[in-house]
Structures are given as C-alpha cells and as structure tokens.
Amino acid sequence: MADEAPIRIEKLLHVLDSLKAGIIITDREGIILWGNEYYSQLAKFDIRSYYGRNVREISARENVQLPGKMTLLDQSILKGGEEIQELVKYNTDDYVITTLTPIRDEAGEISFYLYLLTNYSATLRMQKELSLSHARSSALAEQLQDMQFRRCLKEEIVIQDREMRRIFRMGARLAMVTASVALSGESGVGKDVLAKFIHRSGSRAGHPFIHVNLGAIPKELFESQLFGYAPGAFTGALKEGKMGLIQLADKGTLFLDEIGELPLDIQAKLLQVVQDKAVRAIGSTELVPVDVRIISATNRDLAQMVQDGTFRLDLYYRLNVIELHIPALRDRKSDIPMLAALFLQKYNHKYGTDKELAPEVIDAFKSYRWPGNIRELKHLIESLVILSREPVITLEQLPRELHEGMGAEWRQKLPQNWEQAGLKEALADMERELIREAVERTASLTEAAAYLKVDLSTLSKKRKKYGI
C-alpha cells in the first residue's frame, strides 16, 4: 500500500551489472548463480564460465590468494552466518576487498551469499573504502531481502511507506508463529488486508481464513454464529444443527474484525475457547478440539474499554499478545499515488475505460486528510472513473468535500475569492501563477518544466494557453 511498479529481477540485474563494484551471488552451498560484468573486468576472467560451480574453484583455478587458511566459505563462517570482509590478491596483482554477506529469508534461514568486491589502487585509501564497501554490501543485501519479501505480497498490496513496510515485515515474521495478533487502526486503513497477508504467509495458508465482521452480526446471533449449535438446540434451529465459525476455522485463521463489538457474555465463552483450545456448540455437552490462530482487529481503544468494564481484561491479554498498529492514510502519504494507480487500473478494467489522473489530482490527494482512509480513496476512484466524461480526471471533477477537507497548505494555494469565481476559474488562476513563478525562477523552460514536474511540451502548451 511506489510511484512505480516493484523492480523486476531483470532490471535489478541490469543495475547491478552497471555498478563499479564486483558482485557474485551464490546459493547457500556456495554454487555460483550470477556475477556482474565488472567482476569479470576486475578479475580478468569471465565469471559466467563458473556458473553452476562452487565459488571455491575460483581461488583454486585463478591464483586468487586468500589470507591464511581461512576461505570466504569456511565451515565456521557458514555456521556463524556473519558478514565478513577479507583482503584478497588476484593474479592481476590487485588487492581486492571482498565482503561476504549472508542473505536470509523471512524465516531467518540463509538462502544466498552476496560477495561484493572493490579494487583499490592506493593503500592509504583502503580504510576509507572499506567503510564504503560495507555500506554498499548492506544496501545490496537489503535489496535482495526486499525482493524476497515482495514475493510474499500479492499484487493488490502496494507499500512504499517505511512504517508500513516495517509492519508487513513484522507480519511476515508473525506468520511463522501461532501467537494471537491484535491489529489496531482507524476504519478503512487495511486491517483485513494485513490479516490475510499474515495468514497466507505462514504454514496455515492452505487452511481456512474465516473473516468474521462482528459489527455486522446482530447481537442475538453472536453465540450461534461463532460457536454453532446442536440439532434441535432451540426453536427455529436447523434439524441437522450448524457448525460455528470458530470450528470452520480449524487448522486455519479466525479473523475477528471489530472485536470491540463483542458482548461481555460472549467474551467469556471466547476466552474459554482460547484457553481450552476446544469449542462447545449451543445445546451440546461435547467439547470439540480446535486448532485456531486468532487475529483480532478494532478501531476502538480496547485498553480504555477494559478500564470502563466493557471488555474483559483476561481476554484482552489473550488476544493482545502482539499488537500491530496501522497508521492512517494521511500519515503515509507516499502510499497514496500507488494506491490511486492500483484502484484506477482496477476500475478502468471493470468498466472498460482508460481514464488517467492529472498530476495535480495526486497532489490534492496527498493534501486531503482521508477520514475514511483507503476505503474512502477506493470508493472515490471508482466514482471518478464512472462519472468522468473526459479521459483525464482533473481537480474540477473532485467532490466539494475533498476540497473542503484538504490540508491548510494546499488550500492556501487557492485564490482567496475562489468560491465566488468558481473552482474552474480559480484553479486556472492558480495554475497561471505557478507557471509564471516557475518561468521567472529558472534559467530555461527545461528547468521550469522540471521544477513543475511536467514535460516540456505540456509546459509549452500551458504557456501558450495563458499567454505567458
């Protein structure tokens, strides 16, 4: 939840090929999977000839001298899994700083080794460049780890914000354990998306994910819906009885959305299920064992509810083993362009259209507070795709409440009399002034276009339109 699509592996390898640093990637057994062009130039042999062979063969065949008896894939190094650096002499008489970094998967297991090699011509520069080598190695390792992390993400999950990436990385780690997770955050921030992500990232992915929206269940049906009932348990019950949602989630995940809506008497029964790992249907004396991982979510302050006596303290601690708070959309503005593009693509496909969002619309989106968060953005994009008659959606087509809800910084850019002049005229005045200011502040039209973040042809057309 990138202004651009995630980088593809081919593009990443092309970037790595262009670096002025040698790179070798091996699997955890030391079998060479890839090396970049600069390494071949540095070592004076083609690294591609070693693909599928153990990296140790390079030192044996190419007269690469390692210090002492230790090699970069010594068993003690493999077991320790620590990043190391060594000074290596090649047959070119060049001394090369080689940094070996283990790359771990989400489970903490080593999947790859990354070798970063930098050639130095002066001994006096070596200590300074060692630090630089380490920084580059760490950056590349992070990129590879990020690619592994993205494999866990579905196409509908787009994340650019640093805090959201941290939260989803934490979610990926939590998928490997069975501890209860409590998700908090305003309505519409995507708590259900994170819950599904945690479920499908772990060993329970092949089992049921039961999403229970407790806010949508009538209070008198809570018990029968969650716990089920035996045949003939009450008037109107099905003759064959009914399995409850908790039992349906056996071996999988039970996502209790809006957990704060659960009445106290049902909280007591849920606590019993969590403690006993078994459920008893209404009208039955039989306890049925269940293996359920519970993820709960709320936009309410459960701690305050505990203080107020409307939520059980013991259940609170049982469900709140690990808490993840999802920030509001207004606090992760870098995600807004990506989400807008995702929803635009979705509804263009749904309605057979080819609409685009003008750059100033994205700016307006970033200035709005989004009280409804992602859900509000999604519904707005769908509405704009349906109602817009033009191929490009502009500020004029945004609803009035969006303009009224914009941040002060954005509203200050509007002319003071915009309500009297009308939105279209006011925005034209503002655009004219911004273009004039950019032209005056820069040395050329090319710089002015870059300043306004538009292409040169667009700037030329607008200058002609406004007579600037």
C-alpha positions as CSV (number, residue, x, y, z in Angstrom):
1,M,0.0,0.0,0.0
2,A,5.6,3.1,-5.3
3,D,5.0,5.7,-7.5
4,E,6.4,2.9,-9.7
5,A,5.9,-0.8,-10.0
6,P,8.3,-3.0,-7.9
7,I,11.6,-3.5,-9.7
8,R,11.8,-6.7,-11.8
9,I,14.7,-9.2,-11.4
10,E,15.9,-8.5,-14.9
11,K,16.1,-4.7,-14.3
12,L,17.8,-5.3,-10.9
13,L,20.5,-7.4,-12.5
14,H,21.0,-4.8,-15.2
15,V,21.5,-2.2,-12.5
16,L,24.0,-4.5,-10.6
17,D,25.8,-5.1,-13.9
18,S,26.4,-1.4,-14.2
19,L,28.0,-0.9,-10.8
20,K,31.7,-0.2,-10.5
21,A,32.0,-3.0,-7.9
22,G,32.3,-6.7,-8.5
23,I,29.3,-8.8,-7.4
24,I,28.9,-12.6,-7.1
25,I,25.7,-14.3,-5.8
26,T,25.8,-17.9,-4.7
27,D,23.3,-20.3,-3.1
28,R,23.8,-21.4,0.5
29,E,26.0,-24.2,-0.7
30,G,28.4,-21.8,-2.4
31,I,27.2,-22.6,-6.0
32,I,27.6,-19.5,-8.2
33,L,24.3,-18.3,-9.5
34,W,25.3,-15.0,-11.1
35,G,28.2,-12.5,-11.3
36,N,28.2,-9.0,-12.8
37,E,30.3,-7.7,-15.7
38,Y,32.5,-5.5,-13.6
39,Y,33.7,-8.6,-11.6
40,S,34.9,-10.2,-14.9
41,Q,36.8,-7.0,-15.7
42,L,38.3,-6.8,-12.3
43,A,39.4,-10.5,-12.2
44,K,40.4,-10.7,-15.8
45,F,38.3,-13.8,-16.5
46,D,34.7,-14.4,-17.4
47,I,32.7,-15.1,-14.2
48,R,29.9,-16.7,-16.4
49,S,32.3,-19.7,-17.0
50,Y,31.9,-20.5,-13.3
51,Y,28.1,-20.5,-13.2
52,G,26.9,-23.7,-11.5
53,R,30.3,-24.3,-10.0
54,N,31.4,-23.8,-6.4
55,V,32.9,-20.4,-5.7
56,R,36.0,-22.1,-4.1
57,E,37.1,-23.2,-7.6
58,I,37.9,-19.5,-8.4
59,S,40.7,-19.4,-5.8
60,A,42.0,-22.8,-6.9
61,R,42.0,-22.1,-10.7
62,E,42.6,-18.3,-10.9
63,N,45.5,-18.0,-8.5
64,V,43.4,-16.0,-6.0
65,Q,45.4,-15.7,-2.8
66,L,43.4,-15.7,0.5
67,P,45.0,-14.8,3.8
68,G,46.0,-17.8,6.0
69,K,44.0,-21.0,5.7
70,M,40.5,-19.5,6.1
71,T,38.4,-19.1,3.0
72,L,35.3,-17.0,2.5
73,L,33.2,-20.2,2.7
74,D,35.0,-21.9,5.6
75,Q,32.6,-24.1,7.6
76,S,33.0,-22.0,10.7
77,I,31.8,-19.0,8.6
78,L,28.8,-20.9,7.2
79,K,27.7,-22.0,10.7
80,G,28.1,-18.5,12.2
81,G,26.3,-16.8,9.3
82,E,28.1,-13.5,10.0
83,E,29.1,-10.9,7.5
84,I,32.9,-10.9,6.9
85,Q,35.5,-9.0,4.9
86,E,38.8,-10.1,3.6
87,L,41.7,-8.7,1.6
88,V,42.2,-10.9,-1.4
89,K,45.0,-10.7,-4.0
90,Y,44.2,-11.7,-7.6
91,N,46.6,-12.8,-10.3
92,T,46.4,-9.3,-11.7
93,D,48.4,-8.2,-8.6
94,D,45.4,-6.1,-7.5
95,Y,44.3,-6.3,-3.9
96,V,40.6,-6.6,-3.6
97,I,38.4,-6.0,-0.5
98,T,35.8,-8.8,-0.6
99,T,32.7,-8.5,1.6
100,L,30.7,-11.7,2.2
101,T,27.1,-11.1,3.3
102,P,24.6,-13.9,4.1
103,I,21.1,-13.2,2.8
104,R,18.3,-14.6,5.0
105,D,14.7,-15.4,4.2
106,E,11.7,-14.4,6.3
107,A,12.2,-17.5,8.5
108,G,15.8,-16.4,9.3
109,E,17.4,-19.2,7.2
110,I,20.3,-18.4,4.9
111,S,19.2,-18.5,1.2
112,F,22.1,-16.8,-0.6
113,Y,25.5,-15.4,-0.2
114,L,26.4,-12.0,-1.7
115,Y,30.0,-11.2,-2.5
116,L,30.9,-7.5,-3.0
117,L,34.4,-6.8,-4.4
118,T,36.1,-3.4,-4.7
119,N,39.5,-2.8,-6.2
120,Y,41.8,-0.2,-4.5
121,S,44.9,1.3,-6.1
122,A,46.3,3.0,-3.0
123,T,46.9,1.5,0.4
124,L,46.2,4.9,2.0
125,R,42.6,4.8,0.7
126,M,41.9,1.3,1.9
127,Q,40.4,2.0,5.3
128,K,38.1,4.7,3.9
129,E,37.0,2.5,1.1
130,L,36.4,-0.5,3.4
131,S,33.6,1.5,5.1
132,L,32.1,2.4,1.7
133,S,32.3,-1.3,0.7
134,H,30.4,-2.3,3.8
135,A,27.7,0.3,3.1
136,R,27.2,-0.9,-0.5
137,S,27.1,-4.5,0.6
138,S,24.4,-3.8,3.2
139,A,22.4,-1.9,0.6
140,L,22.5,-4.7,-1.9
141,A,21.7,-7.2,0.8
142,E,18.7,-5.2,1.8
143,Q,17.5,-5.0,-1.8
144,L,17.7,-8.8,-2.2
145,Q,15.9,-9.3,1.1
146,D,13.3,-6.8,-0.1
147,M,12.8,-8.9,-3.3
148,Q,12.2,-12.0,-1.2
149,F,9.7,-10.0,1.0
150,R,7.8,-8.9,-2.1
151,R,7.3,-12.5,-3.1
152,C,5.0,-12.8,-0.1
153,L,2.9,-9.8,-1.3
154,K,0.1,-10.1,-3.7
155,E,-0.4,-7.6,-6.5
156,E,-3.2,-5.9,-4.6
157,I,-0.8,-4.9,-1.8
158,V,1.3,-1.9,-2.6
159,I,3.6,-0.4,0.0
160,Q,6.0,2.5,-0.2
161,D,5.8,4.0,3.3
162,R,8.7,3.0,5.5
163,E,6.5,2.3,8.6
164,M,4.0,0.2,6.5
165,R,6.9,-1.9,5.2
166,R,8.1,-2.5,8.8
167,I,4.6,-3.5,9.8
168,F,4.2,-6.0,6.9
169,R,7.7,-7.4,7.5
170,M,6.7,-7.9,11.1
171,G,3.5,-9.6,9.8
172,A,5.6,-12.0,7.7
173,R,7.6,-13.0,10.8
174,L,4.4,-13.4,12.9
175,A,3.1,-15.8,10.2
176,M,5.7,-18.3,11.4
177,V,4.2,-18.5,14.9
178,T,0.8,-19.1,16.4
179,A,0.6,-16.3,18.9
180,S,-2.6,-14.1,18.8
181,V,-2.2,-10.8,17.0
182,A,-4.3,-7.7,17.6
183,L,-4.5,-5.1,14.8
184,S,-5.5,-1.6,15.6
185,G,-6.1,1.5,13.5
186,E,-8.8,3.7,12.1
187,S,-11.6,2.3,10.0
188,G,-10.5,1.7,6.4
189,V,-6.8,1.5,6.9
190,G,-6.5,-2.1,5.7
191,K,-6.5,-4.2,8.8
192,D,-8.2,-7.1,6.9
193,V,-5.5,-6.9,4.2
194,L,-2.8,-7.3,6.8
195,A,-4.7,-10.2,8.5
196,K,-4.9,-12.1,5.2
197,F,-1.3,-11.4,4.5
198,I,-0.2,-12.9,7.8
199,H,-2.4,-15.9,7.2
200,R,-1.2,-16.7,3.7
201,S,2.5,-16.1,4.6
202,G,2.7,-18.9,7.1
203,S,2.0,-22.6,7.4
204,R,-1.7,-22.1,7.7
205,A,-2.1,-20.7,4.2
206,G,-3.6,-23.9,2.9
207,H,-6.3,-23.9,5.5
208,P,-9.4,-21.7,6.1
209,F,-9.3,-18.0,6.7
210,I,-12.6,-17.1,8.3
211,H,-13.3,-13.4,8.4
212,V,-15.9,-12.6,11.0
213,N,-17.2,-9.0,10.9
214,L,-18.6,-8.7,14.5
215,G,-20.0,-5.3,13.8
216,A,-22.4,-6.8,11.2
217,I,-23.8,-9.7,13.3
218,P,-27.0,-9.0,15.3
219,K,-26.2,-9.4,19.0
220,E,-28.7,-12.1,19.4
221,L,-26.9,-14.2,16.8
222,F,-23.4,-13.9,18.1
223,E,-23.4,-17.1,20.1
224,S,-24.9,-19.3,17.4
225,Q,-22.8,-17.8,14.6
226,L,-19.5,-18.2,16.5
227,F,-20.0,-21.5,18.4
228,G,-22.6,-23.3,16.3
229,Y,-25.5,-25.3,17.8
230,A,-26.6,-28.9,18.1
231,P,-29.7,-30.3,16.4
232,G,-32.9,-29.0,18.0
233,A,-31.0,-26.7,20.3
234,F,-33.7,-24.0,20.1
235,T,-36.8,-23.1,18.3
236,G,-36.1,-22.4,14.7
237,A,-32.7,-24.2,14.7
238,L,-31.8,-26.4,11.7
239,K,-32.6,-30.1,12.3
240,E,-29.1,-31.1,11.5
241,G,-27.6,-28.4,13.6
242,K,-24.9,-25.9,12.5
243,M,-21.1,-25.7,12.7
244,G,-19.9,-22.4,14.2
245,L,-17.4,-20.1,12.5
246,I,-14.7,-21.0,15.1
247,Q,-14.9,-24.7,14.2
248,L,-14.9,-23.8,10.5
249,A,-11.5,-22.1,11.0
250,D,-9.9,-25.3,12.4
251,K,-6.2,-25.5,11.4
252,G,-6.5,-22.0,9.9
253,T,-7.0,-18.4,11.0
254,L,-10.0,-16.8,12.7
255,F,-10.1,-13.1,11.9
256,L,-12.3,-11.3,14.5
257,D,-12.9,-7.9,12.9
258,E,-14.3,-5.2,15.2
259,I,-13.6,-7.3,18.3
260,G,-14.8,-4.4,20.5
261,E,-18.4,-5.1,19.5
262,L,-18.4,-8.5,21.3
263,P,-20.8,-8.6,24.3
264,L,-19.3,-9.5,27.7
265,D,-21.1,-12.8,27.9
266,I,-19.8,-13.9,24.5
267,Q,-16.3,-12.7,25.5
268,A,-16.4,-15.1,28.4
269,K,-17.2,-18.0,26.1
270,L,-14.5,-17.0,23.6
271,L,-11.9,-16.8,26.4
272,Q,-12.9,-20.4,27.3
273,V,-12.2,-21.5,23.7
274,V,-8.8,-19.8,23.7
275,Q,-7.8,-21.4,27.0
276,D,-9.2,-24.9,26.3
277,K,-8.5,-25.0,22.5
278,A,-11.9,-26.5,22.2
279,V,-15.4,-25.3,21.4
280,R,-18.8,-26.4,22.7
281,A,-21.9,-25.8,20.5
282,I,-25.1,-24.5,21.9
283,G,-27.2,-27.4,23.3
284,S,-24.2,-29.8,23.2
285,T,-22.2,-31.3,26.1
286,E,-19.4,-32.3,23.8
287,L,-16.1,-30.3,23.6
288,V,-14.7,-30.3,20.1
289,P,-10.9,-29.6,19.8
290,V,-10.0,-26.8,17.5
291,D,-6.6,-25.5,16.4
292,V,-7.3,-21.9,15.5
293,R,-4.9,-18.9,15.2
294,I,-6.8,-15.8,16.2
295,I,-6.2,-12.4,14.7
296,S,-8.4,-9.6,16.1
297,A,-8.9,-6.0,14.8
298,T,-10.5,-2.9,16.1
299,N,-10.7,0.8,15.6
300,R,-11.6,1.3,19.3
301,D,-9.4,1.7,22.4
302,L,-9.6,-1.7,24.0
303,A,-7.5,-0.7,26.9
304,Q,-10.0,2.1,27.7
305,M,-12.8,-0.4,27.3
306,V,-11.1,-2.6,29.9
307,Q,-11.0,0.4,32.2
308,D,-14.7,1.1,31.5
309,G,-15.6,-2.6,32.3
310,T,-16.9,-3.3,28.8
311,F,-14.1,-5.6,27.7
312,R,-12.6,-8.4,29.8
313,L,-9.0,-7.9,31.0
314,D,-8.2,-11.6,30.7
315,L,-9.4,-11.8,27.1
316,Y,-7.6,-8.6,26.3
317,Y,-4.3,-10.1,27.3
318,R,-5.1,-13.4,25.5
319,L,-5.8,-11.6,22.2
320,N,-3.2,-8.8,22.5
321,V,-0.1,-11.0,22.7
322,I,1.3,-9.0,19.8
323,E,-0.1,-5.7,18.7
324,L,0.4,-4.0,15.3
325,H,-0.9,-0.5,14.8
326,I,-1.7,0.5,11.2
327,P,-1.2,4.3,10.6
328,A,-3.9,6.3,8.9
329,L,-3.6,7.0,5.2
330,R,-2.9,10.7,5.9
331,D,0.2,9.6,7.8
332,R,1.7,7.6,5.0
333,K,1.2,9.9,2.0
334,S,3.9,8.1,-0.1
335,D,1.4,5.2,-0.4
336,I,-1.3,7.4,-1.9
337,P,-0.1,7.6,-5.5
338,M,0.5,3.8,-5.6
339,L,-3.0,3.1,-4.2
340,A,-4.7,5.6,-6.5
341,A,-2.9,4.0,-9.5
342,L,-3.9,0.5,-8.4
343,F,-7.6,1.4,-7.9
344,L,-7.6,3.3,-11.2
345,Q,-6.3,0.3,-13.0
346,K,-8.9,-1.9,-11.3
347,Y,-11.9,0.2,-12.2
348,N,-10.7,1.0,-15.7
349,H,-10.6,-2.7,-16.2
350,K,-14.0,-3.2,-14.5
351,Y,-15.8,-0.5,-16.5
352,G,-13.9,-0.8,-19.8
353,T,-12.4,2.7,-19.6
354,D,-9.0,4.2,-19.9
355,K,-9.1,7.1,-17.5
356,E,-6.0,8.9,-16.1
357,L,-5.4,11.1,-13.1
358,A,-3.9,14.5,-13.7
359,P,-0.7,15.2,-11.6
360,E,-2.5,17.9,-9.6
361,V,-5.2,15.4,-8.5
362,I,-2.5,13.3,-6.9
363,D,-1.2,16.4,-5.2
364,A,-4.7,17.1,-3.9
365,F,-5.0,13.5,-2.7
366,K,-1.8,14.0,-0.7
367,S,-3.2,17.1,0.9
368,Y,-6.5,15.6,1.9
369,R,-6.9,14.0,5.4
370,W,-8.9,10.9,4.3
371,P,-11.1,10.3,7.3
372,G,-12.2,7.1,5.6
373,N,-8.6,6.1,4.7
374,I,-8.0,3.5,2.0
375,R,-11.7,2.6,1.7
376,E,-12.6,6.2,1.0
377,L,-9.9,6.5,-1.6
378,K,-11.0,3.3,-3.3
379,H,-14.7,4.4,-3.5
380,L,-13.7,7.9,-4.7
381,I,-11.6,6.5,-7.6
382,E,-14.5,4.2,-8.6
383,S,-16.8,7.2,-8.6
384,L,-14.5,9.3,-10.7
385,V,-14.0,6.6,-13.2
386,I,-17.8,6.1,-13.6
387,L,-18.8,9.8,-13.6
388,S,-15.8,11.4,-15.5
389,R,-16.6,12.1,-19.2
390,E,-13.0,13.2,-20.0
391,P,-10.1,10.8,-20.4
392,V,-8.1,12.8,-17.8
393,I,-9.6,13.3,-14.4
394,T,-8.8,16.8,-13.2
395,L,-9.3,18.8,-10.0
396,E,-12.6,20.2,-11.3
397,Q,-14.1,16.7,-11.1
398,L,-13.2,16.1,-7.4
399,P,-16.1,16.4,-5.0
400,R,-16.5,19.5,-2.9
401,E,-15.9,17.7,0.4
402,L,-12.4,16.8,-0.9
403,H,-11.5,20.4,-1.5
404,E,-13.0,21.4,1.9
405,G,-11.0,18.6,3.6
406,M,-7.7,19.5,2.1
407,G,-4.8,20.5,4.4
408,A,-4.2,24.2,5.1
409,E,-1.0,24.2,3.0
410,W,-2.9,23.2,-0.1
411,R,-5.9,25.5,0.5
412,Q,-3.5,28.4,0.9
413,K,-2.5,28.0,-2.7
414,L,-6.1,28.7,-3.9
415,P,-7.1,32.3,-4.7
416,Q,-8.9,33.9,-1.8
417,N,-12.0,34.5,-3.9
418,W,-12.2,31.1,-5.4
419,E,-15.7,30.3,-4.1
420,Q,-17.0,33.5,-5.8
421,A,-15.0,33.0,-9.0
422,G,-15.8,29.3,-9.3
423,L,-13.5,26.3,-9.0
424,K,-12.6,26.1,-12.6
425,E,-11.6,29.8,-12.9
426,A,-9.8,29.8,-9.6
427,L,-7.7,26.8,-10.4
428,A,-6.8,28.3,-13.8
429,D,-5.6,31.4,-12.0
430,M,-3.5,29.3,-9.6
431,E,-2.0,27.3,-12.5
432,R,-1.2,30.5,-14.4
433,E,0.6,32.0,-11.3
434,L,2.5,28.8,-10.6
435,I,3.8,28.6,-14.3
436,R,4.7,32.3,-14.2
437,E,6.6,31.8,-11.0
438,A,8.5,28.8,-12.3
439,V,9.5,30.5,-15.5
440,E,10.8,33.6,-13.6
441,R,12.7,31.5,-11.0
442,T,14.5,29.2,-13.5
443,A,17.1,29.8,-16.3
444,S,15.3,27.9,-19.0
445,L,12.0,26.3,-20.0
446,T,13.5,22.9,-19.4
447,E,14.4,23.8,-15.8
448,A,10.9,25.3,-15.4
449,A,9.3,22.1,-16.6
450,A,11.4,20.1,-14.2
451,Y,10.5,22.5,-11.4
452,L,6.8,22.0,-12.1
453,K,7.3,18.2,-12.6
454,V,5.7,18.3,-16.1
455,D,7.2,17.6,-19.5
456,L,8.4,20.4,-21.7
457,S,5.5,20.0,-24.3
458,T,2.9,20.3,-21.5
459,L,4.6,23.5,-20.2
460,S,4.7,25.0,-23.7
461,K,1.0,24.3,-24.3
462,K,0.0,25.9,-21.0
463,R,2.3,29.0,-21.6
464,K,0.5,29.5,-24.9
465,K,-2.9,29.0,-23.2
466,Y,-2.2,31.6,-20.5
467,G,-0.1,33.9,-22.7
468,I,3.0,33.7,-20.6
